Amino acid sequence: MGDRVHIKMGWSWALLTGWVLLLVQLQHLQAVPIGIDKTKVKEAEKKPDEPPASVDTGLHYDRYLREVIDFLEKDQHFREKLHNTDMEDIKQGKLAQELDFVSHHVRTKLDELKRQEVNRLRTLIKAKHDLEGGNDIAVDHQALLKQFEHLNHMNPHTFEVEDLDRLIKSATNDLENFDKERHEEFKRYEMMKEHDRREHLKTLDEEQRKKEEEHYEEMKKKHADHPKVNHPGSQNQLKEVWEEADGLDPEDFDPKTFFNLHDTNGDGFFDEQELEALFTKELEKIYDPTNEEDDMVEMEEERLRMREHVMNEVDSNKDRLVSLDEFLVATKKKEFLEPDSWETLEQNQAYTDEEMREFEEHLTQQEQDLNQRTVDLQKQREELERQQQQLNAQKVELQQAVEHMERLKSEKVDPPPEVHERNAVPEVHVADNHLHPDQEAHPPGHQETPQHHQDMPQEHQEEHNQDLPQQGQPQAHHDELPNQQDVAQGQHNLA
C-alpha cells in the first residue's frame, strides 16, 4: 500500500470555503499597495482583466464548483452583491438568494452544468455498483444520489437557489474537514510502510535481519541529522526567506513589504498555496530527493503541517486566508518574535503503538477474508466447470437422439418396391399347368439378363418372347390385368 498511497504534492486548497475565492478574485483589483521602503522594491504591474486561475480544491466535485463560480462571476449583479456581502452572510446562504436576479444566459448555463454533474454522479454510482458485483441488480439512482449533498438531486434539470446554497455549505464543510482526512491518510501511509518493513524482516535469516535493522537505524539517524528548522511563520523563518529567496538584507526586513512580495497573485491575501511556498527553504534542510533516508511523501506532509500551523495562529476569522491586517497583527505577537522550537515529523510519530497493532490486525483480517474469497471463487469455478461438463454430455446425448430420429424418419419415407417385383408369382400355363423350367430356377422378382435369354432353348425363347410385354407398353400388374392366353380363350368361347 506504500506505493499505492500517494500524498498529493503541493496540495493547494483553493480556499473556496463559503465562496471566499470569489471575493478574493474580485478584491485582487484593490490589492494593498506596496509602501516605499529602503529596499525600493518595485511593484509588479497589475492585470485587472486576468484574475488568478482557480486551483484544485481536492473535492470530488471541484470542477463543478469552479465552473459554477466562473459563470456566476460573469453576471454583473451577482459580482456587486458578492463584493458587498460579508463572510457570515455568505455562509448563512444569503448570497444564494441573489441567484434569482442573474441573467437568463447565466441561469441557462448553470442548468446545463447541473445536468452534467448529475450525469457524472450517476455514472460514478453505476461504475461502483458494477465493481461490487451488482450487474444484474437495478440501480436506484435517486436513493444513491442522496449521499451527494452539494446539489438537489430531486430536481436534476435546473439550477436553483437551493443548489447554490447546498454548494456553498458543502464546500465550506468539506474544506474544513480536509486536514483531518489528510492526517488519517498520512497515518495509514506511515503504518503501512512500517508493516512492509516488518514483513520483509520475516523473510530474512538472523544474520541478514540484524544487518537490515542496523541499516534502518543508521538511516534514521542520518535523516535526523540536519540544521535547525525555524518555527514556521516566525520572524527568523521569514527573515531567512527574505535573505535567501528574495536576496534582501535581513536588517531591512519589513513585514508589509514581505507580504506584498509573496502575495504572488496580488489579491491582498496569503492563500494556503502561497503560505506553503514560504516553507521550501526549511524543508530543504530536512529532505533531499537524492538521499535514501529522505521520504518525499513525508516532506509534503511536513509542508502541510507548517501551513496548517500558521493558519491556526494567524487566520483569526477562520476563512482559510491570511489578510495583510492579520499578517501584520501576527508579526507583533511574542510567538512571532520568540517562537518555540519546531518539532519535525521524526520527532512526532504519526501513530501510536496501539494504532499500529489494530492496523496490523485489520490487515490480517483483510488477508483472511481475501483468502476465503479466493477459496470460494475456486469452488464456484469448479462447480461451473462440472455443470459445463454435464451440459456438454447432455448436448451429446441430445445430438445422438436427433440423429436417431432422423434415421427413423428417413426409413419411413422411403418408397416401397413395385408390387410386381415383390409379389410376383410363377406363371402357370393353361395347357400343361406347370412352371417353365426357367421359372423354377429363379425366385420371384428375378430379372433376366440378355445373356440368360440367349442361353434358353429355342422353344422356350419363343414362348418367353410371347409372355414379355410389347416395347413401349408398361407391364400390367398380375392382379389387375388378365393373361393374354385367358383373353384369347375367352374370345374363342364367344365365337
ZIRAJO-V87778 format. One record per residue. RES is the residue in one small letter. PSI is psi as a letter, one per 20 degrees, with the letter a starting at -180 (none if undefined). OMEGA is omega in degrees with one decimal (none if undefined). D_CENTER is the distance of its C-alpha to the mean C-alpha in Angstrom with 1 decimal. Layout:
res: <RES:RES>
psi: <PSI:PSI>
omega: <OMEGA:OMEGA>
d_center: <D_CENTER:D_CENTER>
This chain:
res: <m:g:d:r:v:h:i:k:m:g:w:s:w:a:l:l:t:g:w:v:l:l:l:v:q:l:q:h:l:q:a:v:p:i:g:i:d:k:t:k:v:k:e:a:e:k:k:p:d:e:p:p:a:s:v:d:t:g:l:h:y:d:r:y:l:r:e:v:i:d:f:l:e:k:d:q:h:f:r:e:k:l:h:n:t:d:m:e:d:i:k:q:g:k:l:a:q:e:l:d:f:v:s:h:h:v:r:t:k:l:d:e:l:k:r:q:e:v:n:r:l:r:t:l:i:k:a:k:h:d:l:e:g:g:n:d:i:a:v:d:h:q:a:l:l:k:q:f:e:h:l:n:h:m:n:p:h:t:f:e:v:e:d:l:d:r:l:i:k:s:a:t:n:d:l:e:n:f:d:k:e:r:h:e:e:f:k:r:y:e:m:m:k:e:h:d:r:r:e:h:l:k:t:l:d:e:e:q:r:k:k:e:e:e:h:y:e:e:m:k:k:k:h:a:d:h:p:k:v:n:h:p:g:s:q:n:q:l:k:e:v:w:e:e:a:d:g:l:d:p:e:d:f:d:p:k:t:f:f:n:l:h:d:t:n:g:d:g:f:f:d:e:q:e:l:e:a:l:f:t:k:e:l:e:k:i:y:d:p:t:n:e:e:d:d:m:v:e:m:e:e:e:r:l:r:m:r:e:h:v:m:n:e:v:d:s:n:k:d:r:l:v:s:l:d:e:f:l:v:a:t:k:k:k:e:f:l:e:p:d:s:w:e:t:l:e:q:n:q:a:y:t:d:e:e:m:r:e:f:e:e:h:l:t:q:q:e:q:d:l:n:q:r:t:v:d:l:q:k:q:r:e:e:l:e:r:q:q:q:q:l:n:a:q:k:v:e:l:q:q:a:v:e:h:m:e:r:l:k:s:e:k:v:d:p:p:p:e:v:h:e:r:n:a:v:p:e:v:h:v:a:d:n:h:l:h:p:d:q:e:a:h:p:p:g:h:q:e:t:p:q:h:h:q:d:m:p:q:e:h:q:e:e:h:n:q:d:l:p:q:q:g:q:p:q:a:h:h:d:e:l:p:n:q:q:d:v:a:q:g:q:h:n:l:a>
psi: <h:h:h:h:o:p:p:p:p:l:p:n:o:j:l:j:p:k:k:h:h:g:g:g:h:h:i:i:i:l:q:p:q:p:q:p:a:h:i:l:p:p:p:q:p:q:n:h:i:n:q:q:q:q:r:p:i:i:q:i:k:g:g:g:g:h:h:g:g:g:h:h:h:i:p:g:g:h:g:g:g:g:h:j:p:r:g:h:h:g:h:i:j:h:h:h:h:i:h:i:j:r:q:h:g:g:g:g:h:h:g:g:h:g:g:g:g:g:h:g:h:h:g:g:g:g:g:h:g:h:h:j:k:k:h:j:p:q:p:n:h:g:g:h:i:h:i:o:i:j:r:o:i:h:n:j:h:q:o:r:h:h:g:g:g:g:g:g:h:g:g:g:g:h:h:h:i:g:h:g:h:h:g:h:g:h:g:h:g:g:h:h:g:h:g:h:g:g:h:h:h:h:i:q:r:g:g:h:h:g:g:h:g:g:h:g:h:g:h:g:h:h:h:i:n:r:r:p:p:q:p:p:j:r:g:g:g:h:h:h:g:g:g:h:h:i:k:r:p:h:i:j:p:o:g:g:g:g:g:h:h:j:m:h:j:k:j:j:q:o:r:h:g:h:g:h:h:i:j:g:h:g:h:i:h:h:p:p:i:i:p:h:i:p:o:h:g:h:g:h:h:h:g:h:g:g:g:g:g:g:g:h:h:h:n:h:j:l:j:k:q:o:r:g:g:g:g:h:g:h:i:i:q:h:h:h:h:m:q:r:q:p:p:r:h:i:i:n:p:i:q:r:h:g:h:g:g:h:g:h:h:g:g:g:h:g:g:g:h:g:g:h:h:g:g:g:h:g:g:h:g:h:g:h:g:g:h:h:g:g:h:g:g:h:g:g:g:h:g:h:h:g:h:g:h:h:g:g:h:h:h:h:i:p:q:q:q:q:h:i:g:h:j:q:q:q:p:p:p:h:g:i:l:r:q:q:h:h:h:h:i:p:r:q:i:p:p:q:r:h:g:h:h:h:i:q:q:g:h:h:g:g:h:g:h:h:h:q:q:q:p:i:p:q:p:q:q:h:i:h:q:q:q:h:h:h:g:g:h:h:h:h:h:h:none>
omega: <179.6:178.5:-176.5:-178.8:-179.6:174.3:-173.1:-178.4:174.5:178.2:-178.0:-175.3:-167.3:171.9:178.8:178.1:179.7:178.8:176.8:-178.0:177.4:-179.8:-179.5:-177.8:176.5:-174.7:-179.0:177.9:-177.9:-178.8:-178.4:-178.8:179.6:178.9:179.3:177.1:-172.9:-178.3:179.8:179.2:-178.9:178.7:178.5:179.1:-179.5:176.1:-173.1:-177.6:-177.4:179.2:-178.9:-177.8:176.6:179.8:-175.0:179.5:-174.6:178.7:-177.6:177.1:-175.5:-177.2:178.3:-180.0:-177.2:179.3:176.5:179.3:-177.1:-177.4:175.9:-179.7:-179.2:179.4:-174.9:-179.4:-178.1:178.4:-179.0:178.6:179.6:-177.9:-175.8:-178.5:-179.9:-172.7:-177.4:177.9:177.6:-178.5:-179.1:174.6:-179.4:179.4:-177.9:-179.6:-178.8:179.9:-178.8:-174.6:179.3:-174.9:-179.8:-179.9:179.9:179.3:179.3:179.0:177.4:175.8:-179.4:178.8:179.9:178.7:178.0:179.8:177.7:178.3:177.9:179.8:177.7:177.6:178.1:179.4:-179.3:179.8:178.5:179.0:-179.9:180.0:-179.3:174.2:-178.7:-175.8:-174.9:-177.9:-179.7:-178.8:176.2:-175.4:-177.1:-180.0:-177.1:178.9:179.7:-178.2:179.0:-171.4:-175.6:173.9:177.9:-175.4:-179.5:176.2:-174.6:-170.1:-174.8:179.5:-175.5:179.6:-179.9:178.5:178.7:178.7:178.6:-177.5:179.1:-176.3:179.6:179.6:179.0:-177.6:-176.9:179.5:178.1:-179.4:-172.6:-179.2:178.9:178.8:179.7:177.4:-179.5:179.1:179.1:177.6:178.0:177.9:-178.2:-179.4:178.2:177.0:177.6:178.2:179.6:179.0:179.6:179.0:177.6:179.4:-178.7:-178.9:-175.2:172.9:-172.7:-178.3:179.4:179.3:179.1:179.0:-179.5:178.3:178.3:178.8:179.3:179.2:178.8:179.4:177.6:179.6:-179.5:179.5:-178.1:-178.4:-178.2:178.5:179.6:178.8:179.4:176.8:-177.4:177.7:-179.8:179.9:179.9:-179.0:-179.0:177.4:178.5:175.7:179.7:-176.9:-171.4:-178.8:-177.1:179.2:-177.0:-178.6:-179.3:178.9:-179.2:-176.2:178.3:-175.9:-177.5:177.9:178.6:-179.2:-177.1:176.6:-173.4:168.3:-166.0:178.7:173.9:-177.0:179.0:-179.2:163.5:171.3:-174.1:179.3:179.3:176.8:-178.2:179.4:-179.0:-173.2:-176.5:-179.1:178.5:-178.6:179.1:175.3:-172.7:-169.8:174.7:-176.2:179.5:-177.8:179.8:-172.8:-175.3:-178.7:-176.9:174.2:177.0:177.9:179.9:175.9:177.4:178.4:-178.9:175.8:179.0:179.3:179.7:179.4:-179.3:178.5:-179.8:-177.6:-168.5:-175.2:-172.8:-179.2:173.7:176.4:178.1:174.5:176.3:178.5:177.4:180.0:179.0:-178.8:-179.5:177.3:-178.0:-178.2:179.1:-178.2:179.2:-179.0:179.2:-176.3:-178.6:-174.8:171.6:177.0:-178.6:178.6:-178.5:-175.3:-178.1:176.8:179.7:-179.4:-172.9:-175.6:176.9:178.3:179.4:178.1:178.4:179.4:179.3:179.5:-179.6:175.7:178.3:178.0:178.8:178.4:177.5:179.6:177.8:177.9:179.8:178.2:177.9:177.5:178.2:178.0:179.9:179.2:177.7:177.2:177.9:178.6:179.3:178.7:177.9:177.5:178.1:178.1:178.0:177.4:176.9:178.4:178.5:178.8:177.5:178.4:178.5:179.3:179.0:178.6:178.3:178.4:178.5:179.2:179.2:178.2:177.9:178.4:179.0:179.7:179.6:179.9:-178.8:-176.1:176.7:179.8:179.7:177.9:-178.0:-172.0:-175.1:175.6:-175.3:-173.6:-178.4:178.7:-180.0:179.8:179.7:178.0:-177.6:-172.9:-174.4:175.4:176.4:-177.8:171.4:180.0:-178.6:177.7:177.9:-175.2:-174.9:179.8:177.3:178.8:-178.8:178.1:-175.7:177.8:177.3:179.4:178.2:-179.8:178.8:-178.5:-177.7:175.2:-174.4:-176.5:177.7:179.6:-179.0:178.5:-178.6:179.6:178.1:-179.3:-177.0:177.4:178.8:-177.9:179.4:178.3:179.8:179.3:-178.5:177.3:-175.5:-176.7:-173.2:-177.1:179.3:177.8:-178.0:178.9:178.2:178.7:179.8:-179.4:179.6:178.2:-179.6:179.6:-179.8:180.0:none>
d_center: <18.5:20.8:18.9:15.5:16.8:17.5:19.8:19.3:22.4:24.7:23.0:24.8:24.7:25.7:28.0:27.1:28.5:30.5:30.0:32.2:30.6:32.2:35.5:35.1:34.4:37.5:39.7:39.0:41.9:44.2:43.4:46.2:48.6:49.3:52.8:55.3:55.7:57.3:54.2:54.4:50.7:50.0:47.7:44.8:45.1:43.1:40.9:40.8:39.0:36.0:34.3:32.1:28.5:26.1:23.9:20.5:21.0:17.9:17.2:13.9:16.0:17.9:17.8:19.1:21.7:23.0:23.3:25.2:27.5:28.1:29.3:31.4:33.0:34.3:36.4:39.8:40.6:37.4:37.9:41.5:40.5:37.9:40.4:42.9:40.6:40.6:37.7:38.6:38.8:35.4:33.9:35.9:34.5:37.8:36.2:33.8:37.0:37.7:34.8:37.4:39.4:37.0:37.4:36.3:34.3:32.3:31.7:30.6:28.0:26.8:26.5:24.3:22.0:21.7:20.8:18.0:16.7:17.1:15.2:12.2:12.4:12.8:9.7:7.8:10.2:9.9:6.2:7.4:10.6:9.7:8.2:11.5:13.5:14.8:14.6:18.3:18.6:18.9:16.8:19.1:17.5:20.7:20.8:17.3:17.8:20.6:18.6:18.1:21.6:21.6:22.4:24.5:22.2:25.4:26.2:23.2:25.5:27.7:27.5:30.3:32.1:30.1:26.8:28.4:29.8:26.5:24.8:27.6:27.8:24.1:24.0:27.2:26.2:22.8:24.4:27.2:25.0:23.0:25.5:25.6:21.9:22.2:25.2:23.4:20.6:23.3:25.3:22.6:22.4:26.1:26.5:24.0:25.9:29.1:27.8:26.9:30.4:32.1:30.4:31.4:35.0:35.1:34.8:37.9:41.5:43.8:45.0:41.6:40.2:43.2:42.6:38.9:39.9:42.5:40.2:37.7:40.6:41.8:38.5:38.4:42.0:41.3:38.4:40.5:43.4:42.8:44.8:45.0:42.1:43.4:42.4:39.6:41.2:44.7:47.6:47.6:43.9:44.2:47.5:45.8:43.3:46.2:48.1:45.5:42.9:45.2:48.3:50.5:53.4:52.4:55.8:54.8:51.6:51.2:48.3:48.3:48.2:45.5:43.3:43.8:43.1:39.7:38.6:36.9:35.8:39.2:38.1:40.5:37.9:36.3:32.6:30.5:29.5:33.2:34.2:31.9:33.4:36.8:35.9:35.2:38.8:38.7:35.5:37.0:39.7:37.4:34.6:34.8:31.8:34.2:35.3:34.0:34.7:32.7:29.0:27.5:24.9:27.9:29.5:26.9:27.2:30.9:30.7:28.8:31.3:34.1:32.6:32.1:35.7:37.2:35.5:36.8:40.3:40.6:38.4:41.0:39.5:35.9:34.3:32.4:34.7:38.0:40.7:43.8:45.9:43.7:43.7:47.5:48.1:46.1:48.2:51.3:50.1:51.3:47.8:47.5:50.9:51.1:47.6:46.8:45.3:41.5:39.9:37.0:34.1:36.1:38.6:36.2:34.0:30.7:31.0:34.0:35.1:34.3:30.7:30.4:31.9:29.6:26.5:27.8:28.6:25.1:23.8:26.4:25.5:21.8:23.2:25.5:22.9:20.8:24.0:25.0:21.7:22.4:25.9:24.9:22.6:25.5:27.8:25.7:25.6:29.3:30.0:28.1:30.1:33.2:32.6:31.9:35.2:36.9:35.6:36.8:40.2:40.4:39.6:42.4:44.8:44.0:44.6:47.9:48.9:48.2:50.2:53.1:53.2:53.3:56.3:58.1:57.5:58.8:62.0:62.8:62.6:64.9:68.3:71.3:74.1:77.1:79.7:82.7:81.0:79.8:82.8:85.7:89.0:91.9:94.5:97.8:100.9:103.3:106.3:105.8:102.8:101.2:98.0:98.1:97.8:94.7:93.1:93.9:92.2:88.9:86.6:85.6:83.1:84.3:84.4:87.1:86.6:89.1:90.3:91.1:93.0:95.2:96.1:97.5:101.4:102.9:103.9:100.6:98.8:101.0:100.2:96.6:96.4:98.0:95.3:92.4:91.0:91.9:89.4:86.9:87.6:85.1:86.5:87.1:85.8:88.5:88.2:88.1:90.8:94.5:96.0:98.0:101.1:100.8:100.7:103.8:105.6:104.8:106.2:109.4:110.0:109.6:112.2>
